Amino acid sequence: MNTSFYCRIIIAVFCLVVAAPATILTTAKPAQATAKPAKGESQEELLKRLHEFGLRLAESYNRTVKGSKNKKDIRKNDDGTYTAIYHEICVNSITGSFRESSNPKGPVRYIGTLTYAEVTFTNTAPTREEAKKGPFRESRTTTTELVKYVRGQWSY
């Protein structure tokens, strides 16, 4: 894990304490938002667009991050074996919520949170090639990101 990953987690936890989301997006039951949508925006549409934004972020992360499935990080261990590691966001785990910002007359209309499972896959083997092939063990961590709704769209 790199330092920027831990910084993102610390910032996200801090912002969660400050943001205190009011709604949760689920597939089982429609979410109820407490914020009043702006003219022409429904709560359902805002939640749908937030979820779609989360899916796009996850797809981009899974495709481009160093240590992704196609760009596995291979490390040589002290005992001469190799460990292959890669990360992926589980797109089925993405949930979102939003609330009205504390300054509704400012440029940020809503504050949203995206919560998802980040899965780390690891495999240790005697050679680099075997380590890359698997089988991989998985471990999950939950991550929460803050996003904002500005000028009619969600942004990071």
PyMOL commands that place a pseudoatom at each C-alpha (Angstrom):
pseudoatom trace, name=CA, resn=MET, resi=1, chain=A, elem=C, hetatm=0, pos=[0.000, 0.000, 0.000]
pseudoatom trace, name=CA, resn=ASN, resi=2, chain=A, elem=C, hetatm=0, pos=[1.289, 3.450, -0.789]
pseudoatom trace, name=CA, resn=THR, resi=3, chain=A, elem=C, hetatm=0, pos=[1.105, 6.634, 1.254]
pseudoatom trace, name=CA, resn=SER, resi=4, chain=A, elem=C, hetatm=0, pos=[-1.499, 8.289, -0.981]
pseudoatom trace, name=CA, resn=PHE, resi=5, chain=A, elem=C, hetatm=0, pos=[-3.885, 5.368, -0.364]
pseudoatom trace, name=CA, resn=TYR, resi=6, chain=A, elem=C, hetatm=0, pos=[-3.678, 5.889, 3.410]
pseudoatom trace, name=CA, resn=CYS, resi=7, chain=A, elem=C, hetatm=0, pos=[-4.070, 9.655, 3.010]
pseudoatom trace, name=CA, resn=ARG, resi=8, chain=A, elem=C, hetatm=0, pos=[-7.256, 9.101, 0.966]
pseudoatom trace, name=CA, resn=ILE, resi=9, chain=A, elem=C, hetatm=0, pos=[-8.651, 6.874, 3.701]
pseudoatom trace, name=CA, resn=ILE, resi=10, chain=A, elem=C, hetatm=0, pos=[-7.846, 9.390, 6.465]
pseudoatom trace, name=CA, resn=ILE, resi=11, chain=A, elem=C, hetatm=0, pos=[-9.402, 12.240, 4.487]
pseudoatom trace, name=CA, resn=ALA, resi=12, chain=A, elem=C, hetatm=0, pos=[-12.487, 10.160, 3.672]
pseudoatom trace, name=CA, resn=VAL, resi=13, chain=A, elem=C, hetatm=0, pos=[-13.022, 9.205, 7.334]
pseudoatom trace, name=CA, resn=PHE, resi=14, chain=A, elem=C, hetatm=0, pos=[-12.634, 12.822, 8.429]
pseudoatom trace, name=CA, resn=CYS, resi=15, chain=A, elem=C, hetatm=0, pos=[-15.077, 14.008, 5.783]
pseudoatom trace, name=CA, resn=LEU, resi=16, chain=A, elem=C, hetatm=0, pos=[-17.589, 11.319, 6.727]
pseudoatom trace, name=CA, resn=VAL, resi=17, chain=A, elem=C, hetatm=0, pos=[-17.659, 12.602, 10.272]
pseudoatom trace, name=CA, resn=VAL, resi=18, chain=A, elem=C, hetatm=0, pos=[-18.255, 16.116, 8.965]
pseudoatom trace, name=CA, resn=ALA, resi=19, chain=A, elem=C, hetatm=0, pos=[-20.650, 15.217, 6.140]
pseudoatom trace, name=CA, resn=ALA, resi=20, chain=A, elem=C, hetatm=0, pos=[-23.013, 12.806, 7.974]
pseudoatom trace, name=CA, resn=PRO, resi=21, chain=A, elem=C, hetatm=0, pos=[-24.939, 11.514, 4.925]
pseudoatom trace, name=CA, resn=ALA, resi=22, chain=A, elem=C, hetatm=0, pos=[-28.704, 11.665, 4.969]
pseudoatom trace, name=CA, resn=THR, resi=23, chain=A, elem=C, hetatm=0, pos=[-29.591, 9.059, 2.353]
pseudoatom trace, name=CA, resn=ILE, resi=24, chain=A, elem=C, hetatm=0, pos=[-28.344, 5.692, 1.167]
pseudoatom trace, name=CA, resn=LEU, resi=25, chain=A, elem=C, hetatm=0, pos=[-28.617, 4.229, -2.327]
pseudoatom trace, name=CA, resn=THR, resi=26, chain=A, elem=C, hetatm=0, pos=[-29.615, 0.578, -2.325]
pseudoatom trace, name=CA, resn=THR, resi=27, chain=A, elem=C, hetatm=0, pos=[-30.982, -1.780, -4.920]
pseudoatom trace, name=CA, resn=ALA, resi=28, chain=A, elem=C, hetatm=0, pos=[-33.513, -3.371, -2.546]
pseudoatom trace, name=CA, resn=LYS, resi=29, chain=A, elem=C, hetatm=0, pos=[-35.419, -0.255, -1.519]
pseudoatom trace, name=CA, resn=PRO, resi=30, chain=A, elem=C, hetatm=0, pos=[-35.529, 3.240, -3.023]
pseudoatom trace, name=CA, resn=ALA, resi=31, chain=A, elem=C, hetatm=0, pos=[-33.615, 5.827, -1.022]
pseudoatom trace, name=CA, resn=GLN, resi=32, chain=A, elem=C, hetatm=0, pos=[-35.263, 8.886, 0.412]
pseudoatom trace, name=CA, resn=ALA, resi=33, chain=A, elem=C, hetatm=0, pos=[-33.219, 12.083, 0.223]
pseudoatom trace, name=CA, resn=THR, resi=34, chain=A, elem=C, hetatm=0, pos=[-33.776, 14.808, 2.799]
pseudoatom trace, name=CA, resn=ALA, resi=35, chain=A, elem=C, hetatm=0, pos=[-32.390, 17.560, 0.585]
pseudoatom trace, name=CA, resn=LYS, resi=36, chain=A, elem=C, hetatm=0, pos=[-34.731, 19.420, -1.725]
pseudoatom trace, name=CA, resn=PRO, resi=37, chain=A, elem=C, hetatm=0, pos=[-33.672, 18.941, -5.334]
pseudoatom trace, name=CA, resn=ALA, resi=38, chain=A, elem=C, hetatm=0, pos=[-33.142, 21.995, -7.488]
pseudoatom trace, name=CA, resn=LYS, resi=39, chain=A, elem=C, hetatm=0, pos=[-35.586, 22.826, -10.228]
pseudoatom trace, name=CA, resn=GLY, resi=40, chain=A, elem=C, hetatm=0, pos=[-35.739, 20.021, -12.784]
pseudoatom trace, name=CA, resn=GLU, resi=41, chain=A, elem=C, hetatm=0, pos=[-33.856, 17.515, -10.556]
pseudoatom trace, name=CA, resn=SER, resi=42, chain=A, elem=C, hetatm=0, pos=[-35.571, 14.654, -8.772]
pseudoatom trace, name=CA, resn=GLN, resi=43, chain=A, elem=C, hetatm=0, pos=[-34.067, 12.841, -5.800]
pseudoatom trace, name=CA, resn=GLU, resi=44, chain=A, elem=C, hetatm=0, pos=[-34.184, 9.568, -7.705]
pseudoatom trace, name=CA, resn=GLU, resi=45, chain=A, elem=C, hetatm=0, pos=[-32.382, 11.103, -10.680]
pseudoatom trace, name=CA, resn=LEU, resi=46, chain=A, elem=C, hetatm=0, pos=[-29.661, 12.555, -8.420]
pseudoatom trace, name=CA, resn=LEU, resi=47, chain=A, elem=C, hetatm=0, pos=[-29.134, 9.156, -6.752]
pseudoatom trace, name=CA, resn=LYS, resi=48, chain=A, elem=C, hetatm=0, pos=[-29.068, 7.401, -10.115]
pseudoatom trace, name=CA, resn=ARG, resi=49, chain=A, elem=C, hetatm=0, pos=[-26.510, 9.862, -11.479]
pseudoatom trace, name=CA, resn=LEU, resi=50, chain=A, elem=C, hetatm=0, pos=[-24.419, 9.519, -8.287]
pseudoatom trace, name=CA, resn=HIS, resi=51, chain=A, elem=C, hetatm=0, pos=[-24.380, 5.727, -8.680]
pseudoatom trace, name=CA, resn=GLU, resi=52, chain=A, elem=C, hetatm=0, pos=[-23.446, 6.002, -12.373]
pseudoatom trace, name=CA, resn=PHE, resi=53, chain=A, elem=C, hetatm=0, pos=[-20.647, 8.398, -11.429]
pseudoatom trace, name=CA, resn=GLY, resi=54, chain=A, elem=C, hetatm=0, pos=[-19.377, 5.838, -8.901]
pseudoatom trace, name=CA, resn=LEU, resi=55, chain=A, elem=C, hetatm=0, pos=[-19.428, 3.108, -11.541]
pseudoatom trace, name=CA, resn=ARG, resi=56, chain=A, elem=C, hetatm=0, pos=[-17.387, 5.291, -13.925]
pseudoatom trace, name=CA, resn=LEU, resi=57, chain=A, elem=C, hetatm=0, pos=[-14.840, 6.038, -11.186]
pseudoatom trace, name=CA, resn=ALA, resi=58, chain=A, elem=C, hetatm=0, pos=[-14.522, 2.335, -10.347]
pseudoatom trace, name=CA, resn=GLU, resi=59, chain=A, elem=C, hetatm=0, pos=[-14.084, 1.391, -14.006]
pseudoatom trace, name=CA, resn=SER, resi=60, chain=A, elem=C, hetatm=0, pos=[-11.388, 4.020, -14.442]
pseudoatom trace, name=CA, resn=TYR, resi=61, chain=A, elem=C, hetatm=0, pos=[-9.618, 2.935, -11.242]
pseudoatom trace, name=CA, resn=ASN, resi=62, chain=A, elem=C, hetatm=0, pos=[-9.734, -0.758, -12.169]
pseudoatom trace, name=CA, resn=ARG, resi=63, chain=A, elem=C, hetatm=0, pos=[-8.315, -0.023, -15.609]
pseudoatom trace, name=CA, resn=THR, resi=64, chain=A, elem=C, hetatm=0, pos=[-5.573, 2.511, -14.854]
pseudoatom trace, name=CA, resn=VAL, resi=65, chain=A, elem=C, hetatm=0, pos=[-4.269, 2.257, -11.299]
pseudoatom trace, name=CA, resn=LYS, resi=66, chain=A, elem=C, hetatm=0, pos=[-0.772, 0.887, -10.752]
pseudoatom trace, name=CA, resn=GLY, resi=67, chain=A, elem=C, hetatm=0, pos=[-1.282, -2.532, -9.239]
pseudoatom trace, name=CA, resn=SER, resi=68, chain=A, elem=C, hetatm=0, pos=[-4.446, -3.253, -11.244]
pseudoatom trace, name=CA, resn=LYS, resi=69, chain=A, elem=C, hetatm=0, pos=[-5.291, -6.695, -12.640]
pseudoatom trace, name=CA, resn=ASN, resi=70, chain=A, elem=C, hetatm=0, pos=[-3.450, -5.961, -15.904]
pseudoatom trace, name=CA, resn=LYS, resi=71, chain=A, elem=C, hetatm=0, pos=[-0.526, -4.219, -14.154]
pseudoatom trace, name=CA, resn=LYS, resi=72, chain=A, elem=C, hetatm=0, pos=[0.163, -6.511, -11.198]
pseudoatom trace, name=CA, resn=ASP, resi=73, chain=A, elem=C, hetatm=0, pos=[2.786, -5.427, -8.672]
pseudoatom trace, name=CA, resn=ILE, resi=74, chain=A, elem=C, hetatm=0, pos=[5.404, -8.208, -8.334]
pseudoatom trace, name=CA, resn=ARG, resi=75, chain=A, elem=C, hetatm=0, pos=[7.705, -8.165, -5.295]
pseudoatom trace, name=CA, resn=LYS, resi=76, chain=A, elem=C, hetatm=0, pos=[10.617, -10.424, -4.469]
pseudoatom trace, name=CA, resn=ASN, resi=77, chain=A, elem=C, hetatm=0, pos=[10.482, -11.708, -0.888]
pseudoatom trace, name=CA, resn=ASP, resi=78, chain=A, elem=C, hetatm=0, pos=[13.469, -12.257, 1.426]
pseudoatom trace, name=CA, resn=ASP, resi=79, chain=A, elem=C, hetatm=0, pos=[13.151, -16.040, 1.048]
pseudoatom trace, name=CA, resn=GLY, resi=80, chain=A, elem=C, hetatm=0, pos=[13.480, -15.827, -2.765]
pseudoatom trace, name=CA, resn=THR, resi=81, chain=A, elem=C, hetatm=0, pos=[9.786, -16.285, -3.557]
pseudoatom trace, name=CA, resn=TYR, resi=82, chain=A, elem=C, hetatm=0, pos=[7.680, -13.724, -5.415]
pseudoatom trace, name=CA, resn=THR, resi=83, chain=A, elem=C, hetatm=0, pos=[4.383, -12.120, -4.409]
pseudoatom trace, name=CA, resn=ALA, resi=84, chain=A, elem=C, hetatm=0, pos=[1.972, -10.728, -6.996]
pseudoatom trace, name=CA, resn=ILE, resi=85, chain=A, elem=C, hetatm=0, pos=[-0.513, -8.135, -5.759]
pseudoatom trace, name=CA, resn=TYR, resi=86, chain=A, elem=C, hetatm=0, pos=[-3.311, -6.269, -7.491]
pseudoatom trace, name=CA, resn=HIS, resi=87, chain=A, elem=C, hetatm=0, pos=[-6.279, -4.151, -6.425]
pseudoatom trace, name=CA, resn=GLU, resi=88, chain=A, elem=C, hetatm=0, pos=[-9.788, -3.835, -7.775]
pseudoatom trace, name=CA, resn=ILE, resi=89, chain=A, elem=C, hetatm=0, pos=[-12.958, -2.017, -6.784]
pseudoatom trace, name=CA, resn=CYS, resi=90, chain=A, elem=C, hetatm=0, pos=[-15.946, -4.355, -6.548]
pseudoatom trace, name=CA, resn=VAL, resi=91, chain=A, elem=C, hetatm=0, pos=[-18.524, -2.564, -8.706]
pseudoatom trace, name=CA, resn=ASN, resi=92, chain=A, elem=C, hetatm=0, pos=[-21.390, -4.530, -7.111]
pseudoatom trace, name=CA, resn=SER, resi=93, chain=A, elem=C, hetatm=0, pos=[-20.534, -3.028, -3.723]
pseudoatom trace, name=CA, resn=ILE, resi=94, chain=A, elem=C, hetatm=0, pos=[-20.883, 0.643, -4.701]
pseudoatom trace, name=CA, resn=THR, resi=95, chain=A, elem=C, hetatm=0, pos=[-23.461, 2.555, -2.675]
pseudoatom trace, name=CA, resn=GLY, resi=96, chain=A, elem=C, hetatm=0, pos=[-24.044, 6.263, -2.471]
pseudoatom trace, name=CA, resn=SER, resi=97, chain=A, elem=C, hetatm=0, pos=[-25.811, 8.932, -0.506]
pseudoatom trace, name=CA, resn=PHE, resi=98, chain=A, elem=C, hetatm=0, pos=[-26.095, 12.696, -0.576]
pseudoatom trace, name=CA, resn=ARG, resi=99, chain=A, elem=C, hetatm=0, pos=[-27.250, 15.664, 1.432]
pseudoatom trace, name=CA, resn=GLU, resi=100, chain=A, elem=C, hetatm=0, pos=[-27.626, 19.359, 0.784]
pseudoatom trace, name=CA, resn=SER, resi=101, chain=A, elem=C, hetatm=0, pos=[-24.441, 21.340, 1.346]
pseudoatom trace, name=CA, resn=SER, resi=102, chain=A, elem=C, hetatm=0, pos=[-24.195, 23.653, 4.349]
pseudoatom trace, name=CA, resn=ASN, resi=103, chain=A, elem=C, hetatm=0, pos=[-24.139, 26.634, 1.964]
pseudoatom trace, name=CA, resn=PRO, resi=104, chain=A, elem=C, hetatm=0, pos=[-26.944, 25.993, -0.564]
pseudoatom trace, name=CA, resn=LYS, resi=105, chain=A, elem=C, hetatm=0, pos=[-26.333, 29.344, -2.272]
pseudoatom trace, name=CA, resn=GLY, resi=106, chain=A, elem=C, hetatm=0, pos=[-22.694, 28.424, -2.982]
pseudoatom trace, name=CA, resn=PRO, resi=107, chain=A, elem=C, hetatm=0, pos=[-21.436, 26.556, -6.046]
pseudoatom trace, name=CA, resn=VAL, resi=108, chain=A, elem=C, hetatm=0, pos=[-21.652, 23.119, -4.348]
pseudoatom trace, name=CA, resn=ARG, resi=109, chain=A, elem=C, hetatm=0, pos=[-25.329, 22.147, -4.218]
pseudoatom trace, name=CA, resn=TYR, resi=110, chain=A, elem=C, hetatm=0, pos=[-24.955, 18.667, -2.641]
pseudoatom trace, name=CA, resn=ILE, resi=111, chain=A, elem=C, hetatm=0, pos=[-22.278, 16.641, -0.864]
pseudoatom trace, name=CA, resn=GLY, resi=112, chain=A, elem=C, hetatm=0, pos=[-22.275, 12.957, -1.737]
pseudoatom trace, name=CA, resn=THR, resi=113, chain=A, elem=C, hetatm=0, pos=[-20.515, 9.887, -0.436]
pseudoatom trace, name=CA, resn=LEU, resi=114, chain=A, elem=C, hetatm=0, pos=[-19.577, 6.802, -2.411]
pseudoatom trace, name=CA, resn=THR, resi=115, chain=A, elem=C, hetatm=0, pos=[-18.811, 3.683, -0.408]
pseudoatom trace, name=CA, resn=TYR, resi=116, chain=A, elem=C, hetatm=0, pos=[-17.314, 0.596, -2.000]
pseudoatom trace, name=CA, resn=ALA, resi=117, chain=A, elem=C, hetatm=0, pos=[-15.244, -2.508, -1.296]
pseudoatom trace, name=CA, resn=GLU, resi=118, chain=A, elem=C, hetatm=0, pos=[-11.653, -2.422, -2.472]
pseudoatom trace, name=CA, resn=VAL, resi=119, chain=A, elem=C, hetatm=0, pos=[-10.391, -5.962, -2.978]
pseudoatom trace, name=CA, resn=THR, resi=120, chain=A, elem=C, hetatm=0, pos=[-6.686, -6.807, -2.748]
pseudoatom trace, name=CA, resn=PHE, resi=121, chain=A, elem=C, hetatm=0, pos=[-5.575, -10.025, -4.430]
pseudoatom trace, name=CA, resn=THR, resi=122, chain=A, elem=C, hetatm=0, pos=[-2.259, -11.678, -3.465]
pseudoatom trace, name=CA, resn=ASN, resi=123, chain=A, elem=C, hetatm=0, pos=[-0.399, -14.795, -4.549]
pseudoatom trace, name=CA, resn=THR, resi=124, chain=A, elem=C, hetatm=0, pos=[3.039, -16.029, -3.502]
pseudoatom trace, name=CA, resn=ALA, resi=125, chain=A, elem=C, hetatm=0, pos=[4.967, -18.496, -5.671]
pseudoatom trace, name=CA, resn=PRO, resi=126, chain=A, elem=C, hetatm=0, pos=[8.570, -19.583, -6.378]
pseudoatom trace, name=CA, resn=THR, resi=127, chain=A, elem=C, hetatm=0, pos=[8.775, -17.677, -9.708]
pseudoatom trace, name=CA, resn=ARG, resi=128, chain=A, elem=C, hetatm=0, pos=[7.444, -14.366, -11.081]
pseudoatom trace, name=CA, resn=GLU, resi=129, chain=A, elem=C, hetatm=0, pos=[5.397, -16.141, -13.739]
pseudoatom trace, name=CA, resn=GLU, resi=130, chain=A, elem=C, hetatm=0, pos=[3.732, -18.489, -11.252]
pseudoatom trace, name=CA, resn=ALA, resi=131, chain=A, elem=C, hetatm=0, pos=[2.981, -15.593, -8.917]
pseudoatom trace, name=CA, resn=LYS, resi=132, chain=A, elem=C, hetatm=0, pos=[1.240, -13.719, -11.764]
pseudoatom trace, name=CA, resn=LYS, resi=133, chain=A, elem=C, hetatm=0, pos=[-0.940, -16.725, -12.664]
pseudoatom trace, name=CA, resn=GLY, resi=134, chain=A, elem=C, hetatm=0, pos=[-2.548, -17.321, -9.259]
pseudoatom trace, name=CA, resn=PRO, resi=135, chain=A, elem=C, hetatm=0, pos=[-4.541, -18.627, -7.499]
pseudoatom trace, name=CA, resn=PHE, resi=136, chain=A, elem=C, hetatm=0, pos=[-5.026, -15.363, -5.606]
pseudoatom trace, name=CA, resn=ARG, resi=137, chain=A, elem=C, hetatm=0, pos=[-6.212, -14.822, -2.044]
pseudoatom trace, name=CA, resn=GLU, resi=138, chain=A, elem=C, hetatm=0, pos=[-8.519, -11.860, -1.598]
pseudoatom trace, name=CA, resn=SER, resi=139, chain=A, elem=C, hetatm=0, pos=[-8.989, -9.412, 1.244]
pseudoatom trace, name=CA, resn=ARG, resi=140, chain=A, elem=C, hetatm=0, pos=[-11.552, -6.610, 1.341]
pseudoatom trace, name=CA, resn=THR, resi=141, chain=A, elem=C, hetatm=0, pos=[-11.529, -3.144, 2.824]
pseudoatom trace, name=CA, resn=THR, resi=142, chain=A, elem=C, hetatm=0, pos=[-14.345, -0.626, 2.723]
pseudoatom trace, name=CA, resn=THR, resi=143, chain=A, elem=C, hetatm=0, pos=[-13.536, 2.819, 1.363]
pseudoatom trace, name=CA, resn=THR, resi=144, chain=A, elem=C, hetatm=0, pos=[-15.668, 5.951, 1.371]
pseudoatom trace, name=CA, resn=GLU, resi=145, chain=A, elem=C, hetatm=0, pos=[-15.080, 8.889, -0.963]
pseudoatom trace, name=CA, resn=LEU, resi=146, chain=A, elem=C, hetatm=0, pos=[-16.630, 12.346, -0.831]
pseudoatom trace, name=CA, resn=VAL, resi=147, chain=A, elem=C, hetatm=0, pos=[-17.944, 13.862, -4.041]
pseudoatom trace, name=CA, resn=LYS, resi=148, chain=A, elem=C, hetatm=0, pos=[-19.715, 17.114, -4.832]
pseudoatom trace, name=CA, resn=TYR, resi=149, chain=A, elem=C, hetatm=0, pos=[-22.559, 18.147, -7.076]
pseudoatom trace, name=CA, resn=VAL, resi=150, chain=A, elem=C, hetatm=0, pos=[-21.617, 21.307, -8.975]
pseudoatom trace, name=CA, resn=ARG, resi=151, chain=A, elem=C, hetatm=0, pos=[-23.248, 22.836, -12.063]
pseudoatom trace, name=CA, resn=GLY, resi=152, chain=A, elem=C, hetatm=0, pos=[-25.580, 19.906, -12.617]
pseudoatom trace, name=CA, resn=GLN, resi=153, chain=A, elem=C, hetatm=0, pos=[-23.080, 17.051, -12.301]
pseudoatom trace, name=CA, resn=TRP, resi=154, chain=A, elem=C, hetatm=0, pos=[-21.231, 14.953, -9.731]
pseudoatom trace, name=CA, resn=SER, resi=155, chain=A, elem=C, hetatm=0, pos=[-17.477, 15.456, -9.589]
pseudoatom trace, name=CA, resn=TYR, resi=156, chain=A, elem=C, hetatm=0, pos=[-14.581, 14.159, -7.559]
for i in range(1, 156): cmd.bond("trace and resi %d" % i, "trace and resi %d" % (i + 1))
show_as sticks, trace
zoom trace
